[in-house]
Amino acid sequence: MIICSCNFLSDRDVRQAVKTADDALRNAKQVYGRLGCSAECGRCAHTIRTIIDEAYRECALACQASRLHRPDHG
Ligand code: FES
């Protein structure tokens, strides 16, 4: 789904950018930069922020789950 009509960015583009970035992307500006564009109207910034938060929450849960199942962590 297109979430940024100014830059034609999809939710998949944003998730992929967050997932593959060498450094953690913490805000919409960093996501725009990673995707080679910049904010135009800014209407999508909140949605991008939500996608970032969801991606890191999923990552944290996966990390926590893997630690719980490692034999050396009980
Ligand atoms: S909708 Fe993303 S900058 Fe305008």
Boltz pocket constraint, residues with backbone or C-beta under 6 A from the ligand:
constraints:
  - pocket:
      binder: B
      contacts: [[A, 3], [A, 4], [A, 5], [A, 6], [A, 7], [A, 38], [A, 39], [A, 40], [A, 41], [A, 42], [A, 43], [A, 44], [A, 45]]
      max_distance: 6.0
